[in-house]
Amino acid sequence: MRPKFAIYLAAGLTLCAAAMTAALGIINEVLAVAPHASPDAILDLRAPDDTYQRVGIALLLVATQLIVIVCARKLNTEKQSAQPA
């Protein structure tokens, strides 16, 4: 397996897993509050709990993987342009 492909594959898979984790965390939090339909529903969403920490970590991982992909792509294009024709 070529190293470039392995880097993109690992970053892409991690990116997908982190994005799904963040989306599921947000959906579960909204669905947990939605059935109550009380005036305090907005306050319940604002109250911190473990779900927000898990979603925050997943979103941080998404951002990190996007940076890895962008930097790897930039290094690859610089390396190709530096090589003599």
Buried (B, 14 or more C-beta within 10 A) or exposed (E): EEEEEEBBEEBEEBBEBBBEBBEBBBEEBEEEBEEEEEEEBEEEEEEEEEBBEBBEBBBEBBEBBEEBBEEBEEEEEEEEEEEEE
